[in-house]
Every structure is written in C-alpha cells, then in structure tokens.
Amino acid sequence: MIRVLDARFFTTATQAHQYPKPAFPEVAFAGRSNVGKSSMINALCGRKKLVRVSNTPGRTRTLNFFDVDLEVEKKKRTLRLCDLPGYGYAKASKTDRDQWRKMISEYLDERSVLKAVVAIVDAEIGAQDSDIQMIEYLSAGNSAAQILVVATKIDRVAKSKWFGRRQKISEALQVPLEAVVAFSSTERHGIDTVWDRLLAAAAAKAP
C-alpha cells in the first residue's frame, strides 16, 4: 500500500546550473501539450492544484520540480518529480520549439539521478508522430532511465476497448504492452500501478 504523505513545489529551472542539487531519485513526465500531464501529476499526488492545469496548451516553458513524500510498507520514501514542458504544440514559434527541445534534451541526457521517464500519450487519440519521436529519442539517448508509457484520459474510451487501445499504442511506440499503463485522472485509475513502477525504477541500481 502506497500513501502520499506530502507533495510540494520545490523549484523551477531552464538551465542545468539551476537544477536542484541531487538529493532524491527523480522521475520526469513528458508529453504533448494538452495531453493531461498536469492533471496526472495532481492525481498521483492527491492534490488538486499542485501543478497548474492550464486551458492554454504550451503554457509550461520551464522545468518544474516537485518533491513527494510517500509511505511504502510503513517506510518513508521521497521522489522528486520533474514536469517537462509539453511538446508538439502547433502554434508555438520555431524559436520556442527549439528552446524547449534543447532544455528537455539537456535535462534528459545529463541528469544523473533521473531514474524514470513517464511518456504520456492521449489514449483517446492514440500515439502521434511527436510521441513516437520522443520514445525514439529516449531509447537512443544517453540516459539510463527506464521508460514508462502512460495512456491518459482512458475514461474517454469504452472499457471494452482499453486493451486494444493499449495494444495500438504499444505497437506504434514499439514498446512492450506491459510498459503501457491505462490511466484516468478523473476516475483515479492506474495511480497505484504508476507509483509501483516508479518506485521500482527508483530503487533499481544503475547498469
């Protein structure tokens, strides 16, 4: 049984020298703009407003760090979450897109305490080209972080189609089916599964 004891904003950064000093295992959340990333983090942490949910896609332009204290088998564990800027927003300028890409790649490639990357895909519309590119980048990059694919907004898909939708996403991203977790912030589905995977990744020794 996993219980969230506390969740709090820690700091924001745009460049490596602004990153917080390594103190806890880190987990990054990546996804297209408007994929439900903020709502997912809020649901995981049991908070409504820990991460601001914006009606304007592409608003997040910094790396935002949050610390989460968890009780796991009567022991306290702390994970640091990094909310990455959303990608794939069509109305963003080329300059903004290049800046975001550089900021994200620098963090993913150089952050030694990064244990897992949650790649978020909209279950309702399926994997897009930008999602495939992100998985390819993560798989080919320098980071040893594990990749967990989360299909958000699964409540908008008929339950009879959940397995098939996960299967299509796994095939499009070329990841194992078991690496794709169905998730709903509204119905709070998949929360325990995601925490289990992230804690396992955080505890894993570097290769």
BANUTOR-356117 format. One line per field, with one value per residue (C-alpha): residue in three letters; x, y, z; chain; residue number from 0. Coordinates in steps of 0.25 Angstrom, whole numbers. Example, Ala and Ser with C-alpha at 12.3 -4.5 7.8 and 13.67 -1.06 7.14 Angstrom:
rest <- ALA / SER
px <- 49 / 55
py <- -18 / -4
pz <- 31 / 29
kette <- A / A
nr <- 0 / 1
***
This chain:
rest <- MET / ILE / ARG / VAL / LEU / ASP / ALA / ARG / PHE / PHE / THR / THR / ALA / THR / GLN / ALA / HIS / GLN / TYR / PRO / LYS / PRO / ALA / PHE / PRO / GLU / VAL / ALA / PHE / ALA / GLY / ARG / SER / ASN / VAL / GLY / LYS / SER / SER / MET / ILE / ASN / ALA / LEU / CYS / GLY / ARG / LYS / LYS / LEU / VAL / ARG / VAL / SER / ASN / THR / PRO / GLY / ARG / THR / ARG / THR / LEU / ASN / PHE / PHE / ASP / VAL / ASP / LEU / GLU / VAL / GLU / LYS / LYS / LYS / ARG / THR / LEU / ARG / LEU / CYS / ASP / LEU / PRO / GLY / TYR / GLY / TYR / ALA / LYS / ALA / SER / LYS / THR / ASP / ARG / ASP / GLN / TRP / ARG / LYS / MET / ILE / SER / GLU / TYR / LEU / ASP / GLU / ARG / SER / VAL / LEU / LYS / ALA / VAL / VAL / ALA / ILE / VAL / ASP / ALA / GLU / ILE / GLY / ALA / GLN / ASP / SER / ASP / ILE / GLN / MET / ILE / GLU / TYR / LEU / SER / ALA / GLY / ASN / SER / ALA / ALA / GLN / ILE / LEU / VAL / VAL / ALA / THR / LYS / ILE / ASP / ARG / VAL / ALA / LYS / SER / LYS / TRP / PHE / GLY / ARG / ARG / GLN / LYS / ILE / SER / GLU / ALA / LEU / GLN / VAL / PRO / LEU / GLU / ALA / VAL / VAL / ALA / PHE / SER / SER / THR / GLU / ARG / HIS / GLY / ILE / ASP / THR / VAL / TRP / ASP / ARG / LEU / LEU / ALA / ALA / ALA / ALA / ALA / LYS / ALA / PRO
px <- 0 / 6 / 1 / 5 / 9 / 12 / 15 / 21 / 27 / 42 / 48 / 48 / 59 / 62 / 77 / 86 / 92 / 78 / 75 / 73 / 85 / 83 / 76 / 66 / 63 / 56 / 45 / 42 / 28 / 28 / 16 / 10 / 3 / -11 / -9 / -13 / 1 / -3 / -15 / -8 / 3 / -8 / -16 / -3 / 0 / -15 / -15 / -24 / -15 / 0 / 2 / -6 / -15 / -16 / -26 / -15 / -7 / 8 / 8 / 19 / 32 / 41 / 45 / 37 / 42 / 33 / 36 / 27 / 28 / 22 / 19 / 23 / 21 / 22 / 35 / 36 / 41 / 43 / 43 / 46 / 37 / 41 / 30 / 35 / 30 / 19 / 24 / 17 / 9 / 6 / 4 / 18 / 28 / 40 / 49 / 40 / 40 / 56 / 57 / 48 / 55 / 69 / 64 / 58 / 69 / 79 / 72 / 69 / 83 / 91 / 83 / 90 / 79 / 68 / 62 / 50 / 43 / 28 / 24 / 9 / 0 / -14 / -22 / -34 / -26 / -14 / 1 / 4 / 17 / 23 / 20 / 28 / 39 / 40 / 41 / 51 / 59 / 58 / 62 / 74 / 79 / 90 / 80 / 79 / 65 / 54 / 42 / 28 / 17 / 4 / -9 / -16 / -31 / -34 / -48 / -52 / -50 / -60 / -55 / -57 / -46 / -36 / -27 / -28 / -24 / -12 / -8 / -9 / 0 / 10 / 11 / 12 / 23 / 30 / 29 / 24 / 10 / 12 / 20 / 7 / -2 / -16 / -19 / -30 / -29 / -44 / -46 / -33 / -30 / -16 / -10 / -5 / 1 / 9 / 14 / 18 / 26 / 33 / 37 / 43 / 51 / 55 / 61 / 68 / 83 / 89 / 94
py <- 0 / 13 / 26 / 40 / 48 / 61 / 67 / 81 / 90 / 91 / 100 / 103 / 103 / 106 / 102 / 92 / 101 / 104 / 89 / 85 / 78 / 63 / 58 / 48 / 39 / 47 / 44 / 52 / 54 / 57 / 58 / 66 / 79 / 77 / 62 / 63 / 63 / 73 / 66 / 53 / 58 / 65 / 51 / 44 / 53 / 54 / 69 / 78 / 90 / 85 / 86 / 97 / 92 / 102 / 103 / 109 / 98 / 100 / 109 / 102 / 107 / 103 / 90 / 90 / 81 / 75 / 67 / 55 / 48 / 34 / 24 / 10 / -2 / 7 / 14 / 28 / 29 / 43 / 44 / 57 / 59 / 68 / 73 / 75 / 86 / 80 / 77 / 77 / 90 / 94 / 109 / 110 / 118 / 111 / 118 / 113 / 99 / 99 / 105 / 95 / 83 / 88 / 90 / 76 / 68 / 75 / 70 / 56 / 54 / 59 / 57 / 46 / 44 / 42 / 28 / 28 / 36 / 35 / 37 / 41 / 38 / 42 / 29 / 35 / 39 / 30 / 31 / 43 / 45 / 54 / 43 / 33 / 43 / 45 / 30 / 28 / 39 / 33 / 20 / 25 / 35 / 35 / 33 / 20 / 24 / 14 / 18 / 16 / 19 / 24 / 25 / 37 / 40 / 25 / 28 / 34 / 21 / 10 / -1 / -12 / -5 / -2 / -14 / -11 / 3 / 0 / -10 / 0 / 10 / -1 / -5 / 10 / 13 / -1 / -3 / -16 / -16 / -17 / -4 / 3 / 7 / 11 / 24 / 33 / 45 / 47 / 32 / 31 / 18 / 14 / 22 / 10 / 4 / 16 / 18 / 3 / 5 / 18 / 13 / 0 / 9 / 18 / 6 / -1 / 0 / 7 / -3
pz <- 0 / -4 / 3 / -1 / 12 / 5 / -8 / -10 / -21 / -20 / -31 / -45 / -56 / -70 / -70 / -64 / -53 / -48 / -45 / -31 / -24 / -25 / -13 / -17 / -29 / -40 / -49 / -61 / -68 / -83 / -93 / -103 / -99 / -94 / -92 / -77 / -71 / -60 / -57 / -56 / -46 / -38 / -37 / -34 / -22 / -17 / -19 / -28 / -30 / -28 / -43 / -50 / -60 / -72 / -83 / -92 / -98 / -97 / -85 / -77 / -82 / -71 / -63 / -51 / -39 / -28 / -16 / -12 / 1 / 1 / 11 / 6 / 15 / 27 / 22 / 17 / 2 / -5 / -20 / -28 / -40 / -52 / -60 / -74 / -84 / -93 / -107 / -121 / -119 / -133 / -130 / -123 / -131 / -136 / -127 / -115 / -120 / -122 / -108 / -102 / -109 / -104 / -90 / -90 / -96 / -87 / -75 / -80 / -85 / -73 / -60 / -53 / -43 / -53 / -51 / -60 / -71 / -72 / -86 / -86 / -98 / -100 / -100 / -107 / -120 / -119 / -121 / -130 / -138 / -127 / -117 / -126 / -127 / -112 / -110 / -121 / -114 / -100 / -105 / -113 / -103 / -92 / -80 / -73 / -68 / -70 / -79 / -75 / -85 / -78 / -87 / -80 / -82 / -83 / -77 / -90 / -97 / -95 / -85 / -95 / -104 / -93 / -96 / -111 / -109 / -101 / -111 / -122 / -114 / -111 / -125 / -130 / -120 / -121 / -106 / -99 / -96 / -81 / -82 / -85 / -73 / -75 / -66 / -63 / -54 / -53 / -49 / -42 / -50 / -51 / -39 / -31 / -43 / -47 / -33 / -32 / -46 / -42 / -28 / -34 / -44 / -33 / -25 / -37 / -38 / -49 / -60
kette <- A / A / A / A / A / A / A / A / A / A / A / A / A / A / A / A / A / A / A / A / A / A / A / A / A / A / A / A / A / A / A / A / A / A / A / A / A / A / A / A / A / A / A / A / A / A / A / A / A / A / A / A / A / A / A / A / A / A / A / A / A / A / A / A / A / A / A / A / A / A / A / A / A / A / A / A / A / A / A / A / A / A / A / A / A / A / A / A / A / A / A / A / A / A / A / A / A / A / A / A / A / A / A / A / A / A / A / A / A / A / A / A / A / A / A / A / A / A / A / A / A / A / A / A / A / A / A / A / A / A / A / A / A / A / A / A / A / A / A / A / A / A / A / A / A / A / A / A / A / A / A / A / A / A / A / A / A / A / A / A / A / A / A / A / A / A / A / A / A / A / A / A / A / A / A / A / A / A / A / A / A / A / A / A / A / A / A / A / A / A / A / A / A / A / A / A / A / A / A / A / A / A / A / A / A / A / A
nr <- 0 / 1 / 2 / 3 / 4 / 5 / 6 / 7 / 8 / 9 / 10 / 11 / 12 / 13 / 14 / 15 / 16 / 17 / 18 / 19 / 20 / 21 / 22 / 23 / 24 / 25 / 26 / 27 / 28 / 29 / 30 / 31 / 32 / 33 / 34 / 35 / 36 / 37 / 38 / 39 / 40 / 41 / 42 / 43 / 44 / 45 / 46 / 47 / 48 / 49 / 50 / 51 / 52 / 53 / 54 / 55 / 56 / 57 / 58 / 59 / 60 / 61 / 62 / 63 / 64 / 65 / 66 / 67 / 68 / 69 / 70 / 71 / 72 / 73 / 74 / 75 / 76 / 77 / 78 / 79 / 80 / 81 / 82 / 83 / 84 / 85 / 86 / 87 / 88 / 89 / 90 / 91 / 92 / 93 / 94 / 95 / 96 / 97 / 98 / 99 / 100 / 101 / 102 / 103 / 104 / 105 / 106 / 107 / 108 / 109 / 110 / 111 / 112 / 113 / 114 / 115 / 116 / 117 / 118 / 119 / 120 / 121 / 122 / 123 / 124 / 125 / 126 / 127 / 128 / 129 / 130 / 131 / 132 / 133 / 134 / 135 / 136 / 137 / 138 / 139 / 140 / 141 / 142 / 143 / 144 / 145 / 146 / 147 / 148 / 149 / 150 / 151 / 152 / 153 / 154 / 155 / 156 / 157 / 158 / 159 / 160 / 161 / 162 / 163 / 164 / 165 / 166 / 167 / 168 / 169 / 170 / 171 / 172 / 173 / 174 / 175 / 176 / 177 / 178 / 179 / 180 / 181 / 182 / 183 / 184 / 185 / 186 / 187 / 188 / 189 / 190 / 191 / 192 / 193 / 194 / 195 / 196 / 197 / 198 / 199 / 200 / 201 / 202 / 203 / 204 / 205 / 206
***
